[in-house]
């Protein structure tokens, strides 16, 4: 009887240990879903990509995420992939870091069978810090990587809608959605006047830029965004009646 009790206690202790250790075991190694190749653009010390990238982000596309950004090819998805975040880790060198780098898609770029054309800052992060690895990776130019989609994180920021520089008040309005956290592809944008009797669809101009020409609603404008699963998320703050070209407005929401 005493032996049976002891065995039962040992069994319970093993279960407790497994429960305690399982989260550690699961989080100690990132699970990467896809294999590909990556290269870089710009000089070794440059921040990000081109200021007039295919997503339409402008300077935001160079500096967002501290310049850890990337151009992509098949992941661009006709602009739907703009703003998506990925964790990328190189696998082709002893100098590759275990953690890799989190990057934001801000441009379309293609190279020699590559899915990622990283900013030089992001490319550097693929190597072990403080080692000769970065120099070795830059010398290779193109390296093997593995990657997976991850949530975007923008602490302290709500989703914002920025009025694109090509907008012309009050006859032509183009906007970009920036600081969209989590894993959400924006597949449609609609707007209406403050009384909101009817939602009207904006047309995708290119990349992450949505547009509407005459007649643009007058007065303050409500916006809503369609994300995966055909879910609509409505901004809690309106675009002001006297919107300004180049200005970014807080939506007071996250998707």
C-alpha positions in Angstrom: 0.0 0.0 0.0 2.8 2.4 0.9 4.6 1.6 -2.4 1.4 2.3 -4.4 1.1 5.7 -2.6 4.7 6.5 -3.4 4.3 5.6 -7.0 1.2 7.8 -7.2 3.1 10.7 -5.7 6.0 10.2 -8.1 3.5 10.2 -11.0 1.9 13.4 -9.9 5.3 15.0 -9.4 6.2 14.1 -13.0 3.0 15.6 -14.4 3.7 18.8 -12.4 7.2 19.0 -13.8 6.0 18.5 -17.4 3.4 21.3 -17.0 6.0 23.6 -15.6 8.7 22.8 -18.2 6.4 22.6 -21.3 6.1 26.4 -21.7 9.9 26.7 -21.5 10.5 24.0 -24.0 7.9 25.5 -26.4 9.2 29.0 -26.2 12.9 28.2 -26.2 12.9 27.5 -29.9 11.1 29.5 -32.5 9.2 27.6 -35.0 10.0 28.8 -38.5 7.5 27.8 -41.2 9.2 28.6 -44.5 12.7 28.5 -46.1 13.9 31.1 -48.6 16.8 33.4 -49.4 17.5 37.0 -48.4 19.8 39.9 -49.6 20.1 43.6 -48.6 19.9 47.0 -50.2 21.6 50.3 -49.4 24.9 50.9 -47.8 26.1 49.1 -44.6 24.9 52.0 -42.4 21.7 53.0 -44.2 18.4 52.9 -42.3 15.8 51.4 -44.7 14.6 51.3 -48.2 13.7 53.7 -50.9 11.6 56.7 -49.7 9.2 56.2 -52.6 8.8 52.5 -52.2 6.0 50.4 -53.8 3.9 50.5 -50.6 3.6 54.3 -50.7 4.8 54.7 -47.1 7.4 57.4 -48.0 9.8 58.3 -45.1 7.7 56.2 -42.7 8.8 53.2 -44.7 12.4 53.9 -44.0 12.2 54.6 -40.2 9.3 52.5 -38.9 10.5 49.7 -36.6 13.8 51.5 -36.1 14.6 50.9 -39.8 14.3 47.1 -39.5 12.3 46.8 -42.7 12.3 44.8 -45.9 11.2 44.7 -49.4 9.5 41.4 -50.6 8.5 39.8 -53.8 5.8 37.1 -53.6 4.9 38.3 -50.0 3.9 41.7 -51.5 0.6 40.2 -52.6 -0.4 43.2 -54.8 0.2 45.5 -51.8 -1.9 43.6 -49.3 1.4 42.4 -47.7 2.5 46.0 -47.0 2.9 46.5 -43.3 3.1 42.8 -42.5 5.7 41.7 -40.0 8.0 38.7 -40.3 10.7 37.1 -38.2 13.7 36.1 -40.4 16.7 34.0 -39.4 19.6 33.0 -41.5 20.7 29.4 -41.7 23.7 29.4 -44.0 26.6 30.4 -41.7 28.1 29.8 -38.3 27.8 33.5 -37.7 24.0 33.5 -37.9 22.3 34.6 -34.7 19.7 32.3 -33.1 17.2 35.1 -32.7 17.2 36.6 -36.2 15.3 39.9 -36.8 11.7 41.1 -36.9 11.1 43.2 -40.0 8.2 45.2 -41.5 7.3 45.0 -45.2 7.5 48.5 -46.7 8.5 47.9 -50.3 8.4 45.5 -53.3 11.8 44.1 -54.2 13.1 41.1 -55.9 16.5 39.5 -56.4 18.2 36.2 -57.0 15.4 33.8 -55.9 14.9 35.9 -52.7 11.8 36.6 -50.7 13.4 39.3 -48.7 15.6 42.3 -49.6 16.4 43.6 -46.1 17.5 47.0 -45.0 21.2 46.8 -44.2 20.3 47.4 -40.5 18.1 44.3 -40.5 20.7 42.3 -42.5 23.3 43.1 -39.8 21.0 41.8 -37.1 21.0 38.4 -38.7 24.6 37.9 -37.4 25.8 37.3 -33.9 26.3 40.7 -32.2 29.8 41.8 -31.7 31.2 39.1 -34.1 32.7 39.2 -37.5 29.5 37.6 -38.7 28.0 40.8 -40.2 31.0 41.3 -42.5 30.9 37.7 -43.5 27.2 37.8 -44.3 27.5 41.1 -46.3 30.3 39.5 -48.2 28.1 36.7 -49.3 25.4 39.1 -50.4 22.6 36.4 -50.6 22.0 34.0 -47.8 19.7 31.2 -46.9 17.0 32.0 -44.4 13.9 30.7 -42.7 10.9 32.9 -41.7 7.4 33.1 -40.3 4.7 35.7 -40.0 4.6 37.4 -36.6 2.4 40.1 -35.0 3.5 43.7 -35.5 4.0 45.6 -32.3 3.9 49.4 -32.0 3.8 50.3 -28.2 2.1 53.6 -27.6 0.6 53.8 -31.1 -3.0 53.4 -32.3 -3.8 52.7 -36.0 -3.3 56.0 -37.8 -4.5 57.0 -41.3 -2.0 59.3 -43.1 -3.2 61.5 -45.9 -0.9 60.7 -48.9 1.1 63.5 -50.4 -0.7 63.1 -53.8 -4.0 64.1 -52.2 -5.6 67.4 -53.3 -8.1 68.9 -51.0 -11.0 68.7 -51.4 -11.3 66.8 -54.7 -9.0 63.8 -54.3 -8.2 61.9 -51.1 -5.7 59.1 -50.7 -4.8 57.5 -47.4 -2.4 55.0 -46.0 -3.1 52.9 -42.8 0.0 52.8 -40.6 0.9 51.4 -37.2 -1.5 48.4 -37.6 -0.5 46.0 -34.9 -1.1 42.3 -34.7 -1.5 40.0 -37.7 -4.1 41.8 -39.9 -4.2 42.2 -43.6 -6.4 45.2 -44.6 -8.4 44.0 -47.6 -10.8 47.0 -48.1 -11.4 50.5 -46.8 -14.7 52.4 -46.8 -15.7 55.9 -45.8 -18.8 58.0 -45.2 -19.9 61.4 -44.0 -20.5 62.0 -40.3 -24.2 61.1 -40.6 -23.1 57.9 -42.2 -26.1 57.0 -44.3 -24.1 55.0 -46.8 -20.6 53.5 -46.7 -18.6 54.1 -49.9 -15.6 51.9 -50.9 -12.2 53.4 -51.6 -10.2 52.1 -54.5 -6.7 50.6 -54.0 -4.4 53.0 -55.9 -1.2 51.0 -55.3 0.6 49.3 -52.4 -1.0 50.4 -49.1 -2.6 53.5 -50.6 -6.4 53.8 -50.9 -8.0 56.6 -52.9 -11.3 58.4 -53.8 -11.8 61.2 -56.2 -14.8 63.4 -56.8 -17.1 63.5 -55.1 -15.1 63.1 -51.8 -17.5 63.4 -48.8 -17.5 66.8 -47.3 -17.3 67.5 -43.5 -15.7 65.0 -41.2 -15.2 61.5 -42.6 -15.7 58.2 -40.9 -13.4 55.3 -41.9 -13.6 51.6 -41.5 -11.3 48.8 -42.5 -11.9 45.2 -43.5 -9.5 42.6 -42.1 -9.3 38.8 -42.3 -12.6 37.0 -42.0 -14.5 39.9 -43.6 -14.5 41.7 -40.3 -15.0 45.5 -40.4 -13.3 47.7 -37.8 -14.5 51.3 -37.5 -12.3 54.1 -36.5 -13.4 55.9 -33.3 -12.1 59.2 -34.5 -13.0 60.8 -37.8 -10.8 62.3 -40.5 -11.4 66.1 -39.9 -13.3 68.1 -42.5 -10.2 70.2 -43.2 -7.8 67.3 -43.6 -4.3 68.3 -44.6 -2.0 66.6 -47.1 0.8 64.7 -45.4 -0.9 64.7 -41.9 -1.5 61.5 -39.9 -4.6 61.2 -37.8 -5.2 58.9 -34.8 -8.0 56.4 -35.2 -8.1 55.6 -31.5 -8.3 51.9 -32.3 -6.2 48.9 -33.0 -7.2 46.2 -35.5 
